[in-house]
Amino acid sequence: MSDLQECLLQLAAEGNPKFTRALHPGIENILGLRVPDVRNLARRVAASSDWERQLAELEHTYMEERMLHGMVLGYVKSLPLEERLEHLRAFIPLINSWSVCDTVCSTQTFARRHPEEVWRFLTPYFTAPDEYAVRFAVVMTLCHFVGEARLDEIFARFDAICHEGYYVKMAVAWAVSVCFVKYPVPTERYLAANRLDDFTQNKAIQKIRESFRVTPADKLRLLAYRRG
């Protein structure tokens, strides 16, 4: 057992495995840790001089080990961009749940300092065969790349996705809703003419209509774009 796995097992005493497992159907070996506890541990590891050794010793038995691994890659400082991207490239196949994907994506704030390089890095993942690799690209987009100048390219990437995975479709719907909240006019044009499947289109509209930052008039008008 690695030192980090032992730390996670100790934190498990304060977790809620039954609740966490209910949110992750089909995922095995869940400790049910509180995400803030995993974040705090990840920050401590990232600040240590031997973080690479500690990550190399992870067995990835538990979902939270994978979450910790990805978070450390976001929190570690003074890491050259190419080395960070290589670490991420090796990490992405380890993603095995939506929560690992989403919590890890939110920590990769370095992407905002290197938008063009990271966007190029993400581009192949939009059409990857693995469900969570595609979700990683989409969630990284909604976390760090939604801007008016890039909207057309973002929508083109979403249209090119052909993966049938549920967690891909839900990520795209979430991302489109984020785009609408920030840039309603161009995103409505996209909702009026796109190549999204009906499920994703309707989920996007549902998520937009659930937002408190969208006006009642907009919510009503968007019903016209529902399909089926």
N, C-alpha and C positions, 0 to 999 in steps of 0.2 A: 504493500500500500504506500502511495506517495504521501509526502507531508501535506500537500494541498488537498488530497482526497480525505485525509484524516481531519483537516480543518473543516471541510464541508460536512463530514459526518457529525462533527461536534455541533455545527450550526443547525443540523437537522432537528435537534431537540426543540428548537423554537419554530420549526416549520409546520406546514399543514399539508402533508402528502395526499390525503384524501381529496381535498379541494383541488390541488394542483393536478392530480391524475385525471379528475373529471374534466379538466380543461384541455387535456392532451390525450384523446382517445387513440389507442394503438401504440403509444409510446411507453416503453418499458424503462425500469430503473430510474424512477423519479424520487428525489428526496423531499420535494415539497418546500424548498427553501424560499425565504422571502427575498425578492430581487434586490432590495437595498442591501441586504447582508452580503449577497454575492458581489454587488458593486463595491462595497467597502473592502472586501477581500481582494478583489481585482486591482483596486487602486494601490493597496499595500504591496501586492506582488509586482505591479508595474513600476513602483518606485524603488524596488530592490535592484541590486547590481547583478543578480543571477536569475532574472526573470526567465531568460531563455532556457536555462537548465530546469527550472521548475515546470515550465510548460512541457518540456520534452519528457518529463517523468509522469505526466498525466496519463491515466489509463483510459479516460473517456468512458468509464463504465456508466456513470450517471449523467443524466441530461444536464445537470447543473455544472458538471465538469466542463462540458462543451461550452456552456454559457460563460463560465469563468475564463476559459481559454480565449474566446473571441473578445471579451471585454478588455482583457489585459492588452491585446493588440491595439485597442483603441486608446487606452490610457497611457501606454508607455511613451515617454518623451525622448527626444534626441535620437530618433530612429530614422535613418535616411528613407526617403519615399520608396525607392525600389525595393529595399529590404522589407519595408512594411507591407508592400503589395505582394511580395513573395510569401510572406507569412500568411497573409489573407488567402492567397491562392491555395495554399496547403490546408488552410482551415475550412474553407467553404464546403468541401465534401463531408466534413464532420457534422454539419448542421442537420439535426434530425427532428426539429419541431419549429412551429411558428414562433414560439417564445424565444428560443435560442436565436433564431434569425433576427427578430425585431429588436430585442434588447442589445444584441451585438451591433446591429446597424446604427442604433442611436448613439453609440459610443464612438463611432468612427468620424469624429468631427474634423480630423485632419483633411478629409475630403474637400472641405470648404476652402482650404488653403491651396489645394492643388486640383481645381475642378476639371481642367482639361485632361490631365493625366489619369485621374481616377475615372472620369467618364469613359475614356478609351479602355481602361481596365474592365469596367462593368459591361461594356457593349456586348461581348460574346455571351455573357450569362443570360441575356434576355431570351436567347434561343437555345439555351442549354437543355439537355435531356432530363436533368434532375430537377424535381419540383422545387426543392429548397434553394437550389442555385438560382433559379429564375426569381423566386420570391426575394432572395437576397438583392438582386439587381433592382427590383421594383421598390423594395422598402428603402434601400440606399437612396434611390431617386427621390422618394417623397420626403425623406429626412433631410437631404442635403442639396438637392438640385432643382427644386421647383422654383423657377424664375421665369419671367415673361420672355426673355430672350431665348430660352431653351424649350419653351412649351411645344413648338411644332416638332422638334426632334424627339421630345419625350413621348408625344402622342404617336409619332411614327414607330417608336420602339414598342409601345403598347399594342399597336395594330399588328406588329410582326410576331407577337407572342402567339404560339399555337399550342402551348401546353394545356392539357385538360385537367391538371391537378386543382383540387378545390382551393388549396392554400395559395396557388398562383392567382386564380380568379379573384379571390377575396382581396389579395394584395393590390391588384390592379384597380378594383372597385374603390378601395380605400384611397389609393393614390389619386384617382380621378376626382374623388370628393375633395381631397386636399387642394388640388388644382382649382376646382370651382370656387372654394372658399376664398382663395387668394386672387384668382383671375377669372371671375365669372363669365365675362363676355366671350373670350376665346375658348373657354372650356365648354360653354353651351354650344358653340359652333361645332366643337368636336363631338359632343353628345348627339348632335343632329346628323352627323355624317362620320361614321367610323366603321372599323371592321371588328369590333368587339363582338363576342358571342352574346346571345340574349341574356344569359344568366349574369354575366359580368356587367352588361349595360344596366340591367334592372337593379342590381346590387349597388352600383355606383349612384344611381338616382336615389335609392333608398337611403344610402349613407349621407348624401347631400341633404335630403329632406329631414334627416335626424339632427342636423347641425343647428345649434342655436345662433350661428353666425350667418345664416341664410335667411333672407326675408320671406315672409309668407307668400308674397306675390311670386317670387322666384320658385318656391317650392311647388306652388300650384302650376306654374307654367311648365316645369320640368316633367310633369305627368304625361305631357304630350309625347315625350321621347321614350316612354316605356314600350316594351315589345311583348308580344304574345298575349 
